[in-house]
Amino acid sequence: MLSLACAAAHAEYDVKIDAPKSIRDLLERHLDLSRYKDRKDITDDQLQYMVETIGDQVTKLTATEGYFVPKATAKLDGPPDHRVVNVKVEPGPRTTIDTVALDFTGAITQDAKRIDELKKSWSLQHGMAFRQSGWDKAKDDGLAALQSKRYYAARQTSSQARVDPDENKADLSVGYDSGPAYTLGPLEVQGLSRYPLSIINHVNPLRVGEDYSADRLQSLQAAIQGQPYFSNAIVDLGDDPKNPVNAPVRVRVREYPPNRITGGVGYGTDTGASLEGRYQYLNLFSKAWVLDTQARIEQRRQYLFAGVTVPPDDKQYVNSFYTSMDRTDTSGTDTRSYRSGFKQTRVRGIYETSFTVDFYYDDLRPDGAERQLSKALVPGFAWTRRDVDDPLFPRRGNIITTQIGAAVKGVLTDQSFVRSYSRIRQFVPVGQRDIFVARGELGAVITAGSGDGVPATLRFRTGGTQSVRGYDFQSIGNDVNGSTLPTKFLVTGGLEYQRWFLPQWGAAVFWDTGTATDNWSERRWFNGVGVGVRWKSPVGPIQLDMAYGIQQKQFRPSVSLGIAF
């Protein structure tokens, strides 16, 4: 510690550090000369002391980056009223790792394959630069990897980094005790008072007697948190499980109250300003059935929904019944869709499957064409794969959705058809922060004739924030006297590169393309290019884009903002 309680203070100075960038930032942050240069109570004696002891401080700091024999000088220059401390540091050669020795005791000694895997995955290897931060992280990561499968109670027993400053080499050794191998036992659930235990039991993928795995416990935790009844869930084996054989799995949950009210406001260039509200009652008939009602009012869209969902059964299927009204008024076309149906969904890991039976009644009112009334009873199937590293701000992985449905004329249906739709978004990390995003979308309604008897919401239009930027929302389709009508075929795609300058802020360049047509041979492609700003806000991703629609030769902003409350 530097004592500051000395004689009258009148030392004022600046600091200039001449050193390689690999250590300059470190010195500017942590050298006493840098830290105290803006203090008004530093005396001349204290300043002189910091100048004279610069070598000791530099050696301690650069050692954390692997430089153990630096040369450092400090010189005080300038007049008394504007003094400058010039610091020059030559770090010398960086110490590299020569040998790494990992020693294991405990039950893992009977598992040579696992030991070999741990040694190969160890993050520090021969020839790498030695840094204190990397050394600490490697030890922690090694313990976490050991604890992640079978050896829940593993611990680090020893560690040593032997540095030879003459040879600029470091020999590393770490000892781990795996403890016994753990297997999983029955669930011990804490925190339930309102909702039945069967909710958790029915989504539990664990089997009594299987080897302990942190990933498997995480899958149970994710399944519980995916239910609407719980605000939080923690799954572990407890602080000190006494028996490693069939150790009880501790599940701690925090329940939502049965009445939930949420809402939000937002703005998007597609449908304008929005206000939404949602009410859920989570214990209908005292059976944990969920009553869900939603309303969303936008300038160019209004949406109402009501439904009932029952808890998952013992095969993890969730059944729901619902009805909705969705009205959009865009591109000269007023579309009113009424829908009622049944849905059975099952989520297993990254996969979700759904079976549906929906009845549609659509009222299409274009400004420049005849009104179209259509209905259909559509059994359908949907499959989704969500394999991303972060569900809110993904950098790696993909999201794939595909749907298929059909209707038969005469069975509450005006026109027979088969409908298919698929969408993919692929995320590819570039460097430490940047992201490349590719997306594609395909849709088709196979039917005889024009398709006017197929409900409008089952046909396709495109354009707007989530499809082809640079064009108005749903403005690409069949143009009839100034109104854009839905079509039988859809193709869109896009490429986007995101450059993240800060952890929360980035910029993007993009190209979008797409078409929506009734006749593939007469298709017309629409392209948009542009730039934008990306923000990882506390409420989710927010994007602000300026796009140029090449075919329309016009710039259009593309904005998506929302705040929940």
ZAMARGU-4260 file (C-alpha; in steps of 0.2 Angstrom, whole numbers, plus 5000, padded with zeros to 4 digits):
<rodrens>
0) 5000/5000/5000 | 5006/5017/4996 | 5005/5029/5011 | 4997/5046/5006 | 4997/5054/5023
5) 5013/5064/5021 | 5018/5082/5020 | 5010/5096/5009 | 5005/5089/4993 | 5011/5098/4977
10) 5016/5084/4965 | 5007/5085/4948 | 5013/5075/4934 | 5008/5065/4918 | 5014/5048/4913
15) 5020/5042/4896 | 5023/5023/4894 | 5034/5016/4880 | 5030/4998/4880 | 5024/4985/4867
20) 5005/4984/4866 | 5004/4967/4874 | 5008/4974/4890 | 5006/4993/4888 | 4987/4992/4893
25) 4991/4982/4908 | 5004/4995/4914 | 4992/5009/4911 | 4979/5002/4921 | 4989/4995/4936
30) 5005/5004/4938 | 5004/5016/4954 | 5011/5030/4943 | 4997/5028/4932 | 4983/5025/4945
35) 4988/5040/4956 | 4993/5053/4943 | 4976/5062/4945 | 4977/5062/4964 | 4979/5080/4971
40) 4987/5073/4988 | 5003/5065/4981 | 5019/5073/4988 | 5035/5074/4979 | 5043/5061/4991
45) 5029/5049/4986 | 5031/5052/4968 | 5050/5050/4969 | 5047/5033/4978 | 5036/5027/4964
50) 5049/5032/4951 | 5063/5023/4960 | 5053/5007/4963 | 5046/5005/4945 | 5056/4989/4942
55) 5048/4979/4956 | 5030/4984/4950 | 5033/4981/4932 | 5041/4963/4936 | 5025/4959/4946
60) 5013/4965/4933 | 5022/4958/4917 | 5024/4941/4926 | 5005/4938/4925 | 5007/4939/4906
65) 5022/4927/4905 | 5036/4940/4905 | 5047/4937/4920 | 5063/4946/4916 | 5058/4964/4910
70) 5069/4979/4910 | 5061/4995/4916 | 5066/5013/4918 | 5057/5028/4924 | 5063/5046/4922
75) 5055/5062/4929 | 5056/5076/4916 | 5049/5094/4914 | 5047/5110/4924 | 5039/5109/4942
80) 5022/5115/4935 | 5021/5102/4922 | 5032/5086/4926 | 5031/5070/4915 | 5036/5053/4921
85) 5043/5044/4905 | 5042/5025/4908 | 5051/5013/4896 | 5048/4994/4897 | 5057/4980/4888
90) 5047/4964/4892 | 5060/4952/4887 | 5056/4935/4880 | 5039/4928/4885 | 5039/4912/4895
95) 5031/4897/4886 | 5024/4880/4892 | 5036/4866/4892 | 5028/4851/4900 | 5010/4848/4907
100) 5007/4834/4920 | 4990/4830/4925 | 4988/4817/4939 | 4971/4809/4944 | 4966/4799/4959
105) 4949/4791/4964 | 4937/4781/4954 | 4943/4788/4937 | 4959/4778/4938 | 4948/4764/4932
110) 4943/4774/4917 | 4958/4776/4906 | 4948/4783/4891 | 4941/4797/4901 | 4958/4802/4908
115) 4964/4802/4890 | 4950/4813/4885 | 4953/4825/4899 | 4971/4827/4895 | 4968/4830/4876
120) 4955/4843/4880 | 4967/4852/4893 | 4968/4870/4886 | 4986/4873/4889 | 4998/4863/4879
125) 5017/4863/4875 | 5023/4878/4866 | 5009/4890/4872 | 5012/4906/4880 | 5011/4906/4899
130) 4999/4918/4907 | 4992/4918/4925 | 4975/4921/4919 | 4976/4907/4907 | 4984/4895/4920
135) 4970/4899/4932 | 4956/4896/4919 | 4964/4880/4913 | 4963/4873/4931 | 4945/4878/4933
140) 4940/4872/4916 | 4949/4855/4920 | 4939/4853/4936 | 4923/4858/4928 | 4926/4845/4914
145) 4929/4831/4927 | 4914/4836/4937 | 4902/4836/4921 | 4901/4817/4919 | 4900/4804/4933
150) 4912/4813/4946 | 4901/4825/4954 | 4911/4828/4969 | 4928/4829/4960 | 4940/4842/4967
155) 4958/4849/4964 | 4971/4843/4976 | 4986/4852/4970 | 4994/4863/4957 | 5011/4870/4953
160) 5019/4881/4940 | 5038/4880/4940 | 5045/4894/4930 | 5063/4894/4924 | 5067/4913/4920
165) 5084/4908/4912 | 5076/4896/4900 | 5059/4905/4898 | 5050/4889/4901 | 5036/4884/4913
170) 5032/4866/4919 | 5014/4864/4925 | 5007/4851/4936 | 4989/4849/4942 | 4981/4835/4953
175) 4963/4830/4954 | 4954/4818/4965 | 4938/4812/4955 | 4930/4805/4971 | 4917/4791/4968
180) 4907/4789/4952 | 4889/4795/4954 | 4873/4788/4947 | 4856/4797/4947 | 4842/4792/4959
185) 4824/4798/4961 | 4819/4817/4961 | 4817/4826/4977 | 4806/4842/4973 | 4806/4857/4984
190) 4795/4873/4982 | 4779/4865/4975 | 4763/4871/4983 | 4750/4876/4970 | 4754/4864/4955
195) 4755/4845/4955 | 4771/4835/4955 | 4766/4826/4940 | 4770/4842/4929 | 4789/4839/4934
200) 4788/4820/4933 | 4781/4820/4916 | 4794/4831/4908 | 4808/4822/4917 | 4820/4813/4905
205) 4831/4806/4918 | 4832/4787/4922 | 4836/4780/4940 | 4853/4772/4939 | 4860/4782/4924
210) 4877/4790/4926 | 4878/4807/4932 | 4879/4820/4919 | 4878/4839/4921 | 4871/4840/4903
215) 4857/4828/4908 | 4852/4838/4924 | 4852/4854/4913 | 4840/4846/4901 | 4828/4843/4915
220) 4830/4860/4921 | 4827/4867/4904 | 4811/4856/4903 | 4804/4863/4919 | 4808/4881/4915
225) 4799/4878/4898 | 4783/4876/4908 | 4772/4891/4911 | 4771/4887/4930 | 4788/4891/4936
230) 4799/4907/4936 | 4814/4898/4941 | 4821/4880/4943 | 4838/4873/4949 | 4843/4855/4947
235) 4858/4847/4956 | 4863/4833/4968 | 4863/4844/4983 | 4878/4851/4992 | 4885/4835/5000
240) 4877/4819/4993 | 4881/4805/5005 | 4879/4791/4994 | 4885/4791/4976 | 4874/4776/4971
245) 4857/4783/4965 | 4860/4800/4973 | 4844/4809/4974 | 4841/4823/4961 | 4837/4839/4970
250) 4824/4850/4961 | 4820/4867/4968 | 4807/4877/4959 | 4799/4894/4962 | 4781/4895/4956
255) 4772/4909/4947 | 4756/4914/4956 | 4740/4907/4947 | 4736/4924/4939 | 4748/4932/4927
260) 4746/4949/4918 | 4759/4955/4906 | 4760/4968/4893 | 4771/4978/4881 | 4773/4992/4869
265) 4783/4993/4853 | 4785/5000/4836 | 4789/4991/4820 | 4790/4998/4802 | 4779/4983/4796
270) 4763/4986/4806 | 4767/5002/4816 | 4765/5006/4834 | 4759/4992/4845 | 4751/4989/4862
275) 4748/4972/4869 | 4742/4963/4885 | 4741/4945/4891 | 4731/4937/4905 | 4735/4919/4910
280) 4726/4909/4924 | 4738/4894/4927 | 4726/4883/4938 | 4710/4881/4929 | 4698/4869/4937
285) 4712/4866/4950 | 4720/4855/4937 | 4734/4866/4932 | 4726/4869/4915 | 4732/4886/4908
290) 4719/4898/4902 | 4728/4910/4890 | 4721/4926/4883 | 4730/4939/4872 | 4727/4955/4863
295) 4738/4965/4852 | 4733/4981/4844 | 4744/4988/4830 | 4741/5002/4818 | 4740/4990/4803
300) 4736/4974/4813 | 4724/4968/4827 | 4726/4951/4835 | 4715/4942/4848 | 4718/4925/4855
305) 4710/4913/4868 | 4716/4896/4872 | 4717/4882/4885 | 4732/4871/4888 | 4733/4855/4898
310) 4749/4850/4907 | 4761/4838/4899 | 4756/4819/4899 | 4767/4805/4904 | 4774/4805/4886
315) 4778/4823/4887 | 4764/4828/4875 | 4755/4845/4878 | 4737/4847/4871 | 4729/4864/4868
320) 4713/4871/4861 | 4712/4889/4855 | 4703/4901/4844 | 4710/4918/4837 | 4706/4933/4826
325) 4719/4941/4816 | 4716/4956/4805 | 4730/4965/4794 | 4727/4980/4783 | 4742/4982/4772
330) 4747/4985/4754 | 4729/4989/4749 | 4722/4973/4756 | 4711/4970/4772 | 4713/4952/4778
335) 4702/4945/4792 | 4706/4928/4798 | 4697/4918/4810 | 4704/4902/4817 | 4700/4888/4829
340) 4709/4872/4832 | 4718/4858/4842 | 4737/4856/4844 | 4747/4842/4852 | 4765/4847/4855
345) 4781/4838/4861 | 4798/4845/4865 | 4813/4834/4867 | 4829/4843/4868 | 4832/4854/4853
350) 4817/4846/4843 | 4799/4851/4844 | 4785/4842/4834 | 4767/4847/4833 | 4751/4839/4826
355) 4737/4851/4823 | 4719/4852/4816 | 4714/4870/4812 | 4698/4877/4805 | 4701/4893/4795
360) 4688/4906/4789 | 4696/4920/4780 | 4688/4936/4773 | 4700/4945/4760 | 4694/4963/4756
365) 4706/4970/4743 | 4704/4988/4737 | 4706/4984/4719 | 4698/4967/4717 | 4683/4957/4722
370) 4680/4951/4740 | 4686/4933/4744 | 4678/4922/4757 | 4686/4905/4760 | 4686/4891/4773
375) 4696/4876/4776 | 4699/4862/4789 | 4717/4858/4789 | 4726/4844/4798 | 4744/4847/4799
380) 4762/4843/4805 | 4776/4854/4810 | 4794/4850/4815 | 4806/4862/4822 | 4825/4860/4827
385) 4833/4874/4838 | 4851/4871/4839 | 4859/4887/4844 | 4871/4892/4858 | 4860/4906/4865
390) 4841/4907/4862 | 4840/4926/4863 | 4857/4931/4855 | 4863/4916/4845 | 4880/4916/4837
395) 4882/4898/4832 | 4870/4885/4826 | 4853/4885/4816 | 4834/4885/4818 | 4825/4875/4806
400) 4806/4874/4804 | 4795/4864/4792 | 4776/4862/4790 | 4764/4852/4780 | 4745/4852/4779
405) 4731/4847/4768 | 4713/4850/4766 | 4699/4841/4756 | 4685/4850/4747 | 4668/4846/4755
410) 4675/4843/4772 | 4672/4860/4779 | 4684/4866/4765 | 4680/4876/4749 | 4695/4870/4739
415) 4707/4855/4740 | 4725/4859/4743 | 4742/4853/4750 | 4752/4866/4759 | 4771/4866/4763
420) 4782/4878/4771 | 4800/4878/4777 | 4812/4891/4785 | 4830/4890/4790 | 4842/4903/4799
425) 4860/4898/4800 | 4872/4907/4812 | 4891/4906/4809 | 4903/4915/4821 | 4917/4925/4814
430) 4931/4929/4825 | 4928/4933/4843 | 4912/4944/4841 | 4906/4945/4823 | 4892/4934/4815
435) 4887/4929/4798 | 4869/4925/4796 | 4861/4916/4781 | 4842/4912/4780 | 4830/4904/4768
440) 4811/4902/4766 | 4801/4891/4754 | 4782/4890/4753 | 4770/4881/4741 | 4751/4878/4740
445) 4748/4864/4728 | 4730/4865/4721 | 4720/4865/4705 | 4716/4882/4698 | 4719/4899/4705
450) 4719/4896/4723 | 4706/4909/4727 | 4697/4896/4738 | 4712/4893/4749 | 4711/4904/4765
455) 4722/4920/4762 | 4733/4917/4778 | 4738/4900/4771 | 4744/4908/4755 | 4760/4919/4753
460) 4765/4937/4753 | 4782/4944/4757 | 4792/4960/4760 | 4796/4969/4776 | 4808/4968/4791
465) 4808/4949/4793 | 4809/4945/4774 | 4814/4957/4760 | 4819/4973/4768 | 4818/4989/4756
470) 4800/4985/4753 | 4783/4988/4762 | 4777/4974/4773 | 4768/4961/4763 | 4769/4971/4747
475) 4776/4958/4736 | 4763/4946/4729 | 4750/4947/4715 | 4747/4966/4711 | 4729/4968/4706
480) 4724/4986/4703 | 4735/4992/4717 | 4731/4979/4730 | 4744/4965/4734 | 4735/4948/4735
485) 4742/4932/4742 | 4750/4919/4730 | 4753/4900/4729 | 4772/4900/4729 | 4785/4909/4740
490) 4804/4910/4740 | 4815/4922/4751 | 4833/4922/4756 | 4846/4933/4764 | 4864/4936/4769
495) 4869/4947/4784 | 4886/4951/4791 | 4886/4958/4809 | 4901/4967/4815 | 4901/4969/4834
500) 4911/4984/4840 | 4906/4982/4858 | 4898/4968/4867 | 4881/4976/4866 | 4882/4986/4850
505) 4885/4981/4832 | 4883/4986/4814 | 4876/4975/4800 | 4877/4975/4781 | 4864/4964/4772
510) 4856/4958/4756 | 4839/4951/4754 | 4830/4943/4740 | 4813/4935/4737 | 4797/4932/4726
515) 4779/4928/4729 | 4770/4922/4713 | 4755/4911/4707 | 4765/4906/4691 | 4783/4901/4694
520) 4787/4904/4676 | 4782/4922/4678 | 4791/4925/4694 | 4799/4942/4697 | 4813/4943/4710
525) 4814/4958/4722 | 4831/4963/4730 | 4836/4974/4744 | 4852/4979/4751 | 4857/4990/4766
530) 4865/4993/4783 | 4859/4993/4800 | 4863/4995/4819 | 4861/4980/4831 | 4858/4982/4850
535) 4858/4968/4863 | 4845/4976/4874 | 4840/4970/4891 | 4823/4966/4883 | 4830/4957/4868
540) 4838/4960/4851 | 4834/4977/4843 | 4838/4981/4825 | 4837/4997/4815 | 4840/4996/4796
545) 4840/5007/4781 | 4837/4996/4766 | 4837/5001/4747 | 4824/4991/4737 | 4833/4989/4720
550) 4817/4985/4710 | 4807/5000/4717 | 4823/5011/4718 | 4818/5018/4735 | 4826/5018/4752
555) 4815/5012/4767 | 4819/5011/4785 | 4816/4994/4794 | 4814/4995/4813 | 4809/4983/4826
560) 4807/4989/4844 | 4798/4982/4859 | 4797/4984/4878 | 4788/4972/4890 | 4781/4976/4906
</rodrens>
